[in-house]
Amino acid sequence: MSELHRITFDPELCGGRPCIRGMRVRVADILDLLAAGASRDEILKDYPYLEMEDITAVLQFAARRTDHPLGIFAA
């Protein structure tokens, strides 16, 4: 089941960057934490107002954003 409904865009919030449920937690912030090796449980401990489904939504959002032909990066 998709959790993408948890990702919101608001020009008045974080410069219109994708956030989680209208909060000032950007998708990029959570992706950076995951890339640095933080576990889902660690993130939820540090951000107690987030839910496991929020992290799933971030990963689903990132996966969809990277689903493109590689030719667009050819120089």
KOLDRENSE-914876 format. One record per residue (C-alpha): residue number from 1; residue in one letter; x, y, z. Coordinates in steps of 0.02 Angstrom, whole numbers, plus 50000, padded with zeros to 5 digits. Layout:
<sites>
  drenmar  bake      X      Y      Z
      NUM     a      X      Y      Z
...
</sites>
This chain:
<sites>
  drenmar  bake      X      Y      Z
        1     m  50000  50000  50000
        2     s  50065  50171  49955
        3     e  50101  50296  50092
        4     l  50136  50438  49971
        5     h  49988  50537  50037
        6     r  50101  50576  50187
        7     i  50217  50680  50078
        8     t  50157  50859  50064
        9     f  50209  51015  49969
       10     d  50176  51190  50034
       11     p  50262  51344  49960
       12     e  50254  51423  50134
       13     l  50343  51276  50217
       14     c  50527  51235  50189
       15     g  50529  51330  50025
       16     g  50403  51212  49947
       17     r  50516  51061  49967
       18     p  50430  50894  49999
       19     c  50393  50870  50185
       20     i  50311  50741  50294
       21     r  50128  50773  50338
       22     g  50144  50962  50332
       23     m  50280  50964  50465
       24     r  50448  51049  50449
       25     v  50532  50881  50420
       26     r  50592  50871  50241
       27     v  50600  50710  50141
       28     a  50783  50751  50111
       29     d  50817  50759  50299
       30     i  50755  50582  50325
       31     l  50845  50519  50170
       32     d  51007  50596  50234
       33     l  50986  50509  50401
       34     l  50954  50341  50317
       35     a  51102  50365  50200
       36     a  51213  50402  50351
       37     g  51164  50234  50424
       38     a  51026  50282  50546
       39     s  50898  50146  50571
       40     r  50712  50176  50563
       41     d  50701  50149  50750
       42     e  50838  50278  50783
       43     i  50748  50406  50675
       44     l  50583  50374  50764
       45     k  50669  50394  50932
       46     d  50747  50561  50879
       47     y  50585  50621  50798
       48     p  50447  50550  50909
       49     y  50311  50640  50811
       50     l  50353  50536  50656
       51     e  50277  50366  50620
       52     m  50352  50213  50537
       53     e  50237  50244  50388
       54     d  50316  50416  50365
       55     i  50485  50336  50334
       56     t  50406  50214  50214
       57     a  50327  50362  50123
       58     v  50498  50447  50109
       59     l  50573  50291  50031
       60     q  50426  50269  49912
       61     f  50439  50452  49861
       62     a  50626  50437  49829
       63     a  50603  50277  49730
       64     r  50476  50358  49616
       65     r  50583  50513  49592
       66     t  50729  50406  49534
       67     d  50630  50301  49411
       68     h  50687  50384  49250
       69     p  50793  50341  49099
       70     l  50979  50361  49128
       71     g  50996  50455  48964
       72     i  50946  50618  49049
       73     f  51114  50619  49137
       74     a  51218  50595  48980
       75     a  51335  50742  48950
</sites>
